[in-house]
Amino acid sequence: MCGIAGVIHSDKNRAIDSQTLVNMAAIQYHRGPDNFGYHNPQGAGVGLSHARLTIIDLDEERGRQPHVSDSGRYMMVHNGEFYDFQRIRASMTAQGARFQSKSDSELVLQMYPHYGIEKTVENLRGEFAFSIYDREEETMYLVRDRFGIKPLYWTETEHGVVFGSELKVLFAHPDVKREIDSEGLYHQLIQVMVPGSTAFKGVHQVPPGHWIKIQRKDGKLTIEQHKYWDIDFPQAEEHLKVKEEQEYIEGVREQLLEAVHLRLNADVPVGAYLSGGIDSCSILGLSASVRQDPVKAFTIGFDDADYDETPIATEMAEMTGAEQIILALSAEHLYDHFERTIWHTERTIYNTLGVAKLLMSQKVREQGYKVVLTGEGSDELFAGYPAFRKDMFLYGLSDLPDNLKSDLQSTLAESNELFKGAMLPREEFKSEAIDQKVGFTPTCIQSWMGCDGFARNLMAKDHVDEIKDYDPGTAMAEQFDETQLEGRHPLDKAQYVWIKTMLEGQILTWGGDRVDMANSMEARPPFLDHHLAAYAVNIPPQMRIKGPVEKYVLKEAMKGLLPETLYKRQKFAFMAPPAHTDEKKWSALMELMDEFASEEKIKEAGLIDYAALQDMLRSHDDPTVPRDHKVQMDAILNHVLGVQLLHHHFVKQDIPKRAAAKAHELGWAA
């Protein structure tokens, strides 16, 4: 798990400054504090750099990147993990390949010349982002894993393309402009983002399951985007060919066990995150069964009983003999670390759960651990979110009597009352463009698209004018592959939309990689193994959600290792207590608002309408405002604070200067 960076110029004779490459590695020191490397051969117009976190092959020199082929034709940098790499390495060696390290990263350097990019990527399993350059073909590939677990950004400059693991890496290059654009601002305020976009003008993400091909010809660069994988739900009629329930249960158990077993492979100790949910409890239970020694489990505890899952997590830890470390957090102190969290997430967050997870990864590192297994991805594959249940009741059970549909929806609403306005919409929101593409507007994005009026009202006038004809539903729908939606069951469609928007844009960013790597800590999500995913999509919808029971097949597959309390309870969303639930937490939020969203700071950034913000704060204090309305406003206020911090961190500050200072502090020199 590392940080990568690079530059390719349209003019191959234009030199790439070595220290700039080193500075781009230094600004992401948190991703790879163990060592750094760079490579920019003369006359190539290409430079790569790397900050390394040693997990596989602890030999610092042998595992140092960039990796360069003996001939000098190929060079590459890699962030992430390739699983089952020993088998592939042995196979390649038998075919004549000669590896210089024991690192999994070197696989690509040996596979690409032999197989080409398409077959190479097809054979890679895990979470990864990498770049490989072919000097003879003058072609660079930027490749991102299937679900987008690892980040990868790129932008065009006057002289070529700059890329890196984080936005700040791009911004460390003096040619890269730093400007929050109107559409980016709008999407930061409503939480849900257009796939592949960022808050900053001209800065893109490599979409999950894609590669970007950059080729130089006659002094010009051509840029092409290619999709190599997508989540592929079967046609709806295929779900009618139902197998015996037990076959699906055993299949899930077998596939998940293999995914967990592969991800326990490391040259350093591996722990596990543990909440009170089925997902992390399943991962811990399987890990404990596979391992010979006790697993160390890390749990976040909140001081509000309505949101705290510590009791069930502790019961699970005791059942498995795990050594549990509990990080007890007071809601009021989460805002003490909000500013630092935004520096790492590089996007706004609606809830301080992102802060809590950053503090948890810090705790993990303090305990001497670099790697943990996590439960992310289970809800996406097995339909665990309350929004999926609602869509199943509304659109996926056409033969169910209306009175039973009503009963199921009432049960859902009662069990998720705390999360209405966030995980469930406060009121229905329809997008005509998404309706046309999907067949309905999935509940999972209604909460955030329903913030449209709030967002436009809060934006500064010139930004509002810029997006007066902008339709976010159209922008998002255009990124959905129609061939993956046509003829699918409504539940499959809802899961597809969430995977394309909120999984990559939220769960795996401010809830995953970015807050984990902030503390040089690698998180591995076994549920997002693409072999497991290929099996899960074929489970019939009525076995993913069976009556009021979400993730039914997964629950049954893991029944033997789950606490009875957890097995019997309905899905409970995991989030930190919102600010309005605690007077001290609200005061902490207001202190940050005074510091970063004062009238002076608002005017300086030019993003937010100060008068509209004050009106919202006054409304928030009104005791007659319903709870679900306050939950939604809490999210929007966090976003307002977030965009002000994005300006503070990345526009106002001189990032190239900060990167140079960090390199000097570390003693990283070209």
N, C-alpha and C positions, 0 to 999 in steps of 0.2 A: 504494500500500500504506500503510495508515494505521490509526488507532484510532478507533472510534466509541463514542458514549455517548448516553444519553437517559433522560428521565423523562416519564411521562404520568400525570396525576392523575385520579382519578374525578370530582373537583370542578374544573371548568375555571377557576373563580375563585380556586383556591388557588395562590398564587404559587410559582414555582420559583426557588430562590436561584441567581443567576447565578454566584457564585463557586464554589458546589458543582459546577456544570456544568464550570467551568474546572478545578477540582481533579480531576474525573473524567478530563479530558483529560490533565492533568499526570502523573497516576500511571501513564499509559501513554505517557509521553514517548518511550520507546524505540521505540514503533511509528511515531511521527511527530514527529521533532524539528525539522522545518523551520518549522512555524508552527501556530497553533491558531485555533479559532473557536467561537462558540456563538451560539444563537438561542433566545430564550424570549419570544415576543410576549405582551403583557399580555392577560389574559382568555382565553388558549387552554388553559391547564393542561398545556402541553407545552414541553419544553426539549430541545434537542439540542446536543451538542458534538463536537469533532473535533480530533485531532492528526494533522498531515499530513506524509507523506514524499513529496517531490516527485519524480515519475518521468515522468508525462505532463503537459505544460503547466507549465513551470518558472516561469511568472509567479506569484509568491507571492500577490499580491492577487487575481488573476483566478481562480486555482484554489482559493482558500480556501473551506472548507466551515464550516457547512452551506450548501448551495445553497437558495435561496428563489426561488419564482416571482415574476414582476413583480407579480402581483395579491396576493401574500402568502398565497394559499390553500394552496400546497404547499411543504413544506420537507423536505429529505432530507440524510442523511449516508451515506457509502459507504467501505468498506474493500475493497481488492482491485483487480482489473483486468478490464475488459470488452474482449475482443478483437474485431477487425473493426469497431471503433467508428467509424472514419472513414466507412465505407460507410453505416452506419446514420445517422450524423449528416447526411451528404449527402442521404440519402433523406428524413429528417425536415425538413431545411431546404427541400427542394423542395416539401414539403407545407405550408410556412408557419411552421415552428418557427424561433425566433430564439435561438441559443445565445450565452451571455455569456462562455464560456471555450472553450479547446481541450481541456479535460479530458474523459476518457472517462466520468467520474462523472456529468456533467450529463445523460447520455443518459436516465437514469431520470426525471429531472424533466420532460423533454419527452415521453417515451414514455408515462408513466403516465396523464396526462390524455387522451391520444389513444387508447390501446389498452386501458387497464385493467390491473390487476395480472397477470392470468393470461397474456395475450398478451405483455405486457412481459417477464416472466420467461422465457417460452418463447423469446424472441428474443435473450436475453443469452447470451453465450459467454465462459466464463472462470472465474476464482475470485473469489468476492465474498461480502460480507455487507453488507446495507444496510437502512436504515429510511427510509420515506417516510410523511409525515403529511398527510392531507387535512383541512384545517381546517373545511371546509363539512360534510363527512360525519362529522367528529370520529372519524376512523379512522386507526389507525397500523398499518403492516405491518413486520414484522421478517422479512427474507428471507435465506436462506443458500444457497450454491451447491450443486450437485448431489452432490458427493462430500464436502462438509464441509472443503474445503481452508482456508477462512477461518473462524475461530471466532465464535460469537455466543451470549451468555448472557443470561438474563433471570430476574427473580424478582418476586414480588408483595410489596408492603409494605402497611402500614396505609392508606396514601393512594393507592396506585396500582401502577404497574409501573416498574421500573428495568432498563435493559439496557446492555450494553457488549461490547466485543471480548474483554475478559478478566475473570476473577473479581474481580481487585483493583479494577477499575473500578466494579463493583457495590458492592464493600465500601467504596469511598471515599464512598459516600452514607450519611449517618448513620442513615437509616431501615432499612438492610439488616442483618439479623442474620447472624452468622458462627458457625456451629456445624457441626462434622463429625458426621454422623449414623451410626448403626450399619451400615446397609446400604452407605453410601458408604465407610465404613472397611473393611468386608469386601472390597469390590471393589477398593479400592486395594491391599490385601494380596495379592489373587489376580491382579492385573494387568488382566484383562479386565473391562470396564465394561458396564453396561446402556446401550444407545444412548439418548442424550438426557439422561443423568444426570450428576451431579458428585459430589464427596465431601461436599458441603455441603447441609444440610437446606433444602429449598425452593428450591434454585437449579438451574435447568434450562438445557439447551442447545437452541437451535433445531436440530432434526435436519437432516442433509443432505437437500437436495432438498425442503425444506418452507418454508412461511412461517407466521408467527403473525399472526393478525388480532386487533387490540385495538380495540374500538369502545366509545365512551362514549354512553350513553343514559340519560336521567333520573338523572344523577348516579352511575351505576354503570358499571363496565367489564365487558364480556364478552370472553372470550379463546377463540379457536378456532384449531386447528392444521390446516393443509391440506398434503397432499403434492402437489407438482406434477411430480415426476420420480422414477424409480427405475431401477436397473440391471435391464434386462429381457432375460433369457436366453430363447431360444425354447423351445418344447415339444421334448421329447427326440426325437420322431419327425422334427422338422424337420432335425435334424442328419444324418438318413439321406440327405437330398438333397444329397449332397456334390458340390461343384464341383471342377474341376481344381486341384491343389495350387498351381500357379503363379499362379492367379487370386487366391488368398488372400494369397500372398506379395506380389504386386504391389499388392494393395489395402491391405495394412498399410503398405507403404513409402509409398504415396501419401498415406494419411491421416496418418501420423506426420510426414511432411515438411511438410504443411500446418500441423499443430499447432505444430511447431517454428518455422516461418516466422512465424506470427502472434505467437508469444511472444518473438521477437527485436525486436519493435516497442517502442521506448522512446526518451525524450529524454535518456537517460543511457547509459553503456556497459553491456553485458550480458555476463556471464561464464558459466561452467558448472562445476558440481560434477563431479568425476571420480573414481570408484573403479575397481576392477578388474572391475566387472560389465558385462554386456551393456547394461543400461539406460542408465547414464550415458555409456558409450562410444558408444552409438548417438546419443544427444543431441549429444554433442560432435562426432561425425563429420558429422552433418547440419548442425549449426550452422556448422562450419568450411567446409562446401561452399557454404552460402548466403551467408556473410559475405565481404566483400572483404578485411577485415583479419584478423589472427590473433586467435583466441579465447583469452582467459585462462582457464585451467583450474585448479581448486583441489582438492587431494587431501589426505585424512587418511592419515597413516602411523602404524602402531603399532610398538612396539619388540619385539613378539612375532611371530616369523615365521609362526606358525600362523594369525594373524588379519590379517596385513598384506597389502594388495593393491597396494602401491605399484609393484612391478615391472611388472605388466600395465598399470596406469594410465599409467606413464611411457612404455611402449611405444606406447600409444594416442596420447598427447600428441605424441610424436615423429612418428608416422605422419601426423598432421593438421597439424603445424606450430604447435600450440598453445603458448602461453607457460604453462608449468606452475609453480604455486606449491605446494610440499609442506609441510604442517604436520605435523612429526614429533612425536608425543606419547609421553611415557613413561607407562606405565599407572599408576604410583604418583601422578602429579600430577593425574590426572583427578578424584580426590576433593577436591583443593584447590578445585575449582569446583562441587562437588555442591550446596552450599547455595544458591548463586546460581542454579543451573539449576532447582531446585525452585521458587524464587520466580517464575521465568518459565513453567515447564511447568504449575504449579498442579495437578499430579497426580504420583503416584509414578512412578518409572522402574525397570525391572528390571535395566538394564544401563547402564554409563557411556558407551555410544555417544551418548546424549543430551547428555552433557557435552562429548564430542568434537565433536559437531556445533555446539554453542553456541560453542566455541572456534574452529571453522572459520569460522562466520559473522563472528566478530570479526576474523579474519584477512582476510576478504573486504573488510570495511569499511576496514580499515587500508590496503588496496591501492587505495582510492578507488572501490570498486564498491558499487552499491546493489541490483543485480539479478543473479541467476544462474538458469540453467535446471537442472533436476534430473531424476533418473530415477524418482522415486516414481510408483507406479501401474502400472508394467509387470508386476510379479509378480501383481498383482491381476487384470489383464485377460488375461494370457497364461499364467497358471498356473505361476508360477515358484518358489513356495515348496515345500520338501520335503514339507510336510504335504499339499499338493495331489496330489503324485505318489503318496503313500501311499494317499490316498482313491481315486485313479484305479485303483490296483492292486487295492484291496480291493473297491470297489463299481462301478467303471465299465468293467470288462473282463470281463463275464460269460462270454464265449466263450473266454477265455484259459485254457489248462491250468494246473492248480494248481502244477506244477513250475516253469513260466515265471513265474507270479506270485511264487513264493518267491524265484526268482533275482533278479527286479527289486527286491523288497523288501530283499534282502540287499545289493545294490549301493547302494541308497538309504541304508541304515543305515551302511554302511562310509564313504560319502562325507560323511556328516553326523554322524559320531561326536562331534565337538566341540560340537555344538549340541543333543544329546540332553538333555532336561531344560528346554529353553527353546524352540527352534524345533520340536523334535519331543518328544512326551511320553515321560517316563521309564517310565510304565506306562499301560495303557489306562484311560480314564475314560469312563463312559457317563452321560448325562443322560436320564432317562426323558422329560422334557418336550420336550427338543430332538429326541430320537429320534422322538417322535410328530409333531412339526412338520416336521422335515427328512427323516426316514427313517433317520437315523443321526446320531451325534455327530461332527461334522467334527474331524479330527485337529488342525486349527489352533487350536482352543480347548481341547483336552484337557489340554495342559501346564498351562494356567492354572487350569482348573476342578479339575484334580487337586491343586491347592494348598489345597483346601477344608479338609482336616483341619489343616494347618499354620496356616491363617488363624484358624480358630475357636479353636485352642489358644492362639494368641498374643494374641487380643483380651481386653481387660479384661472381667471377669465380667458387669458390667451391660450391656455391649454384646453379649456372647454371648447373654445372656438375651433381649435385644431381637430377635435374629434366630433364635431357636431353631426357629421354624416357617417360616423363610425358605428358599426354594429358588431359587438363582441361575439355574438352567437355565430355570425357569418364567418368571422375570422377563425373561430375554433372549429366550426364544422368543416371548413376547407382543409383542415389538417387531418380529418378522419378519413381513413381509406374506405370508400364506399363498398369495395368488394369484400371487406371484412364485416360489413353490417348487413348487406342484402341477405334476406332469407333467414336471419338469425332469430333465436328466441329473445323476447324482451329482456330477460334477466342477463343473457349474454351481452346484449347491446349495452345495458347499463354498466356492466363490469368493464366492457371495452372502453367506454367513455371515461370512466374513472381512471383506468390504467393509463390512458393517453393524456390525462390532465392532472389529476390530483396525486396519483402515485408518484410520477416523476417530478412534478412541480412542487410538491409539498412533503409527502412522506419520506422520499429518498433524498431530499435536500435539507430543509431545516429540521426534519425529524430523523435524518440519517447521516449520510456521509459528511456533510458540512459541519455539524456540531460534534461528531465523533472525531473527525480528523483535526478539528480545532485543537485537540489535545493529543495528537499523534496516536490515535487509537483506531484500529481497523475493526469495522463491524461487518459480519458476514451473515446474510439472510438466506438460510437454506430453502425457505419457501419459494424464493425467486430463482430456483434452479430451473432451467428451461425444459429439462426432461420431465420434471414434476409438473410444470405448467402444461405441457403437451398432454399429460394424462388427465389433469384436473379439468380442462375445458370440455372433456367428453363425459364428465359426470352429469347425468340428467339434472336439470334445474330443480325438480321436485325432490332430489336427494341432496342438493346443496342447501336448499331451504325447505324443510319438511314441516308444514303447518307453521307454528310460531318459532320453530327451532332453526336458527341459522347455523351454517357450517356443520350440518348434520353428519355427513360422511366423515369429516375430520374428527368430530367429537367421538363417533363410534370407533374410529380407527385408533384413537388415543385413550379410549375409555379406561383401559387397565392401568394407566399411569397418572390419571388426573384425580385430584381431590374430588370427593363426591359433591361438595358445595359448588365447585366450579362446573362440574359436569352438568348439574341440574339448572344452573341459573342462565338467564338470557344474556345476550351480548350486552356489554357495558363499555361504552366508548371511553378511551383513556385520554384525558386532557387535564391541564392544570386548572385550579379554580379561577374563574374570570375575576377581573378587578372589582366589579361591583359587589361581589360576594363578601368582601372583607374591607373594612374601613381603612386599615393600615396599608393594604395593597393598593387601594384607590389613591391614597395619599402619596405612595411611592410613584405611581404612574403620573400623578399631577406634578410631582417634583421634576420628573424627566421632561414633561411637557413644558414646564417653566424654563428648563435649560435649553431644550432643542427646538421647541415649537412656540417660543415667545414671539411677540409681534415683530421684533427686530429680525429674528432668525427666519421666520416665515417669509418676510419681505425679501430677505437676502437670497433665499433659495428660489423663490418665485414659483413654487409648486402648488401651494395650498392657499385657499381664501381664508384669511384669519377671522373675519366676521362670521363666516359660516361655521368655522370650528368652534368659536365661542357659543354660538347658538346651540350646537350639538351638546357641548358640555353642560349648558344650562338645562337642556332637555333631559340629559342623563340624571341630573339631580332631582328631577320631578318624581315624587313618590308614587304618582298615579301611573307612571309608565310601566307596562307589563314586563315581567322577567325576561321573556323571550326577546323582546325589543331591546332590552339592556344587554343581553348576550350578544346580539348582532352589533349594537353600538360599541361594545367593548372591543370586538374584533376590528371594527373600522378605526377606532382610536389607536389601537396598536399599529394599524397600517399607516395612519397619519404620522405617528412617531417614527415608524420604520422608514418612510420615504424621506423624512427630514434627516434621519441618520444616514441614509444612502447618500444624500447630498453632502452631508458633513464628512463622511468617510472617503468618498470616491470622487467627488467633484471639487469640493473646497480644498482638500488636501492635495499636495504635490506628491502623487504616488511614485513617479520615477525617483524622486529625491528620497522618499521614505524607503524604497526598495534598496537604493544605493547605501543608505545609512545602515539598513539591516545587514547587508552583505559585509560592510565594514565591521560592524559589531561582532559578527560571527567569524570574521577572518576568512570569509569566502572570497577569494580573488582569482582572477583569470591569469 
